[in-house]
Amino acid sequence: MSVLELLATSRAAKAQKLAAPLGTDAFAASGGIISPTALKRWRRALGRMRTAEGYRPLVVMVGDSKTAGVGTDPTGQFRAATAISTRIAQILTLRGASAIAESMWGDAGTSSVPASLYDPRRSGFIGWAQEGGVGADGGIGGTMSSTSGTNPGIFTPSIPVDRVRVFYKQGVNNANTATATVTVDADATVRGSLLGGAAPVYARSPVIDLGSLASHAIKINPAGGSPFVLAGMIAWNSAVIGVDIANIAVSGVKASWQTTTTRLKWLEALAPDLTIINIGSNDMLSTGSTDVAAFTASVQATITRAKIGGDVVLIWPAIGRNAASAVPNVLVTDAQRAPFRAAIIALAVANDCVFVDEQALFGGRDVAHTDGVFVDDLHENGWATNVRANNLASILLS
């Protein structure tokens, strides 16, 4: 179903009325707050995009399964193609601001290489394994992929592209890593080289020209011998100036997952113009809940890194029912959630961030449950994800 068809559904139309546009009284009524300066760097990036300079603003989405895409596929599966990042890109494009989400990162918490069921744009990766899921070599968007062999890892974007930037790790555990080349399709011409090394570096390649605009299979070809560690890549069409959206969410994680030193280094390598943070659902689980102070510190660490070069949107996640619902001992009561919500609001105010209350967006817990927003009282279904994306697109274009 297209975005336009999704927007036309009766349920979505009802929920859209609750998605007040960004502004003063209207936005405050939907549970959000914003200062006049909260998006100044993001607006500057959009201005650079619209000039002859041809700058490509980058939006990075940090979160858990609600951002990664659980529940959004019509079959109830976990898919990149129906995640909120893809929906935002489609809606921005429909509104005249070209945007794409043609990137891949880690395994998104799927625990598989190449995670092709989650993202069928990936193929190859024969003999590759997961690398750096925990500890000193933490990945981005889930665990990275590594191999000491020479079989390529392949990414085939869903649109024609002619440029790519690759993100990879040098010097894993202070040991040498292999070099790799970038080629396309069956052409052996080397389009770019990815250097190995022993010193830990969270590397971002220069922009690589793929030689032509086509539906390329972009191949990462390791030299072998030592491990090569791939974090992800972003591809685009250089003839169409627009916004790139990178979804680095990981299913099942808490706020602290993103804030290890290594993962903040990856956020530094991405250098986003805007970071959208939707985290906390797993921190509030009845079993193993996170201390509010620890939660606040983790979110603050992510904000601090993101705000060095860009702006931040903080989201308060919606859920359906409480601990007595169909998912007992997992979802929590509003009283238990209140301190976490207060923490998010305080962080938004202290750091000059946009705050979005997605529980208010759907009219509160009871209305959301009655309207069938959730597939399991925690993960929004496809049409509800489209509503969330439409609300965030309005903020990005404000």
Secondary structure in CASP SS format (residue, H / E / C, confidence):
PFRMAT SS
TARGET T0000
AUTHOR 0000-0000-0000
METHOD secondary structure of the structure
MODEL  1
M C 1.00
S C 1.00
V H 1.00
L H 1.00
E H 1.00
L H 1.00
L H 1.00
A H 1.00
T C 1.00
S H 1.00
R H 1.00
A H 1.00
A H 1.00
K H 1.00
A H 1.00
Q H 1.00
K C 1.00
L C 1.00
A C 1.00
A C 1.00
P C 1.00
L C 1.00
G C 1.00
T C 1.00
D H 1.00
A H 1.00
F H 1.00
A H 1.00
A H 1.00
S C 1.00
G C 1.00
G C 1.00
I E 1.00
I C 1.00
S C 1.00
P C 1.00
T C 1.00
A C 1.00
L C 1.00
K H 1.00
R H 1.00
W H 1.00
R H 1.00
R H 1.00
A H 1.00
L H 1.00
G H 1.00
R H 1.00
M H 1.00
R H 1.00
T C 1.00
A C 1.00
E C 1.00
G C 1.00
Y C 1.00
R C 1.00
P C 1.00
L E 1.00
V E 1.00
V E 1.00
M E 1.00
V E 1.00
G E 1.00
D C 1.00
S H 1.00
K H 1.00
T H 1.00
A H 1.00
G C 1.00
V E 1.00
G C 1.00
T C 1.00
D C 1.00
P C 1.00
T C 1.00
G C 1.00
Q C 1.00
F E 1.00
R C 1.00
A C 1.00
A C 1.00
T C 1.00
A C 1.00
I H 1.00
S H 1.00
T H 1.00
R H 1.00
I H 1.00
A H 1.00
Q H 1.00
I H 1.00
L H 1.00
T H 1.00
L H 1.00
R C 1.00
G C 1.00
A C 1.00
S C 1.00
A E 1.00
I E 1.00
A C 1.00
E C 1.00
S E 1.00
M E 1.00
W E 1.00
G C 1.00
D C 1.00
A C 1.00
G C 1.00
T C 1.00
S C 1.00
S C 1.00
V C 1.00
P C 1.00
A C 1.00
S C 1.00
L C 1.00
Y C 1.00
D C 1.00
P C 1.00
R C 1.00
R E 1.00
S E 1.00
G E 1.00
F C 1.00
I C 1.00
G C 1.00
W C 1.00
A E 1.00
Q E 1.00
E E 1.00
G C 1.00
G C 1.00
V C 1.00
G H 1.00
A H 1.00
D H 1.00
G C 1.00
G C 1.00
I C 1.00
G C 1.00
G C 1.00
T C 1.00
M E 1.00
S E 1.00
S E 1.00
T E 1.00
S C 1.00
G C 1.00
T C 1.00
N C 1.00
P C 1.00
G E 1.00
I E 1.00
F E 1.00
T C 1.00
P C 1.00
S C 1.00
I C 1.00
P C 1.00
V E 1.00
D E 1.00
R E 1.00
V E 1.00
R E 1.00
V E 1.00
F E 1.00
Y E 1.00
K E 1.00
Q E 1.00
G C 1.00
V H 1.00
N H 1.00
N H 1.00
A C 1.00
N C 1.00
T E 1.00
A C 1.00
T C 1.00
A E 1.00
T E 1.00
V E 1.00
T E 1.00
V E 1.00
D C 1.00
A C 1.00
D E 1.00
A E 1.00
T E 1.00
V E 1.00
R E 1.00
G E 1.00
S E 1.00
L E 1.00
L C 1.00
G C 1.00
G E 1.00
A C 1.00
A C 1.00
P C 1.00
V E 1.00
Y E 1.00
A E 1.00
R E 1.00
S C 1.00
P C 1.00
V C 1.00
I E 1.00
D E 1.00
L E 1.00
G E 1.00
S E 1.00
L E 1.00
A E 1.00
S C 1.00
H C 1.00
A C 1.00
I E 1.00
K E 1.00
I E 1.00
N E 1.00
P E 1.00
A C 1.00
G C 1.00
G C 1.00
S C 1.00
P C 1.00
F E 1.00
V E 1.00
L E 1.00
A E 1.00
G E 1.00
M E 1.00
I E 1.00
A E 1.00
W E 1.00
N C 1.00
S C 1.00
A C 1.00
V C 1.00
I C 1.00
G C 1.00
V E 1.00
D E 1.00
I E 1.00
A E 1.00
N E 1.00
I C 1.00
A C 1.00
V C 1.00
S C 1.00
G C 1.00
V C 1.00
K C 1.00
A H 1.00
S H 1.00
W H 1.00
Q H 1.00
T C 1.00
T C 1.00
T H 1.00
T H 1.00
R H 1.00
L H 1.00
K H 1.00
W H 1.00
L H 1.00
E H 1.00
A H 1.00
L H 1.00
A C 1.00
P C 1.00
D C 1.00
L E 1.00
T E 1.00
I E 1.00
I E 1.00
N E 1.00
I C 1.00
G C 1.00
S C 1.00
N C 1.00
D C 1.00
M C 1.00
L C 1.00
S C 1.00
T C 1.00
G C 1.00
S C 1.00
T C 1.00
D C 1.00
V H 1.00
A H 1.00
A H 1.00
F H 1.00
T H 1.00
A H 1.00
S H 1.00
V H 1.00
Q H 1.00
A H 1.00
T H 1.00
I H 1.00
T H 1.00
R H 1.00
A H 1.00
K C 1.00
I C 1.00
G C 1.00
G C 1.00
D E 1.00
V E 1.00
V E 1.00
L E 1.00
I E 1.00
W E 1.00
P C 1.00
A C 1.00
I C 1.00
G C 1.00
R C 1.00
N C 1.00
A C 1.00
A C 1.00
S C 1.00
A C 1.00
V C 1.00
P C 1.00
N C 1.00
V C 1.00
L C 1.00
V C 1.00
T C 1.00
D H 1.00
A H 1.00
Q H 1.00
R H 1.00
A H 1.00
P H 1.00
F H 1.00
R H 1.00
A H 1.00
A H 1.00
I H 1.00
I H 1.00
A H 1.00
L H 1.00
A H 1.00
V H 1.00
A H 1.00
N H 1.00
D C 1.00
C C 1.00
V E 1.00
F E 1.00
V E 1.00
D E 1.00
E H 1.00
Q H 1.00
A H 1.00
L H 1.00
F C 1.00
G C 1.00
G C 1.00
R H 1.00
D H 1.00
V H 1.00
A H 1.00
H H 1.00
T H 1.00
D C 1.00
G C 1.00
V C 1.00
F E 1.00
V C 1.00
D C 1.00
D C 1.00
L C 1.00
H C 1.00
E E 1.00
N C 1.00
G H 1.00
W H 1.00
A H 1.00
T H 1.00
N H 1.00
V H 1.00
R H 1.00
A H 1.00
N H 1.00
N H 1.00
L H 1.00
A H 1.00
S H 1.00
I H 1.00
L H 1.00
L C 1.00
S C 1.00
END
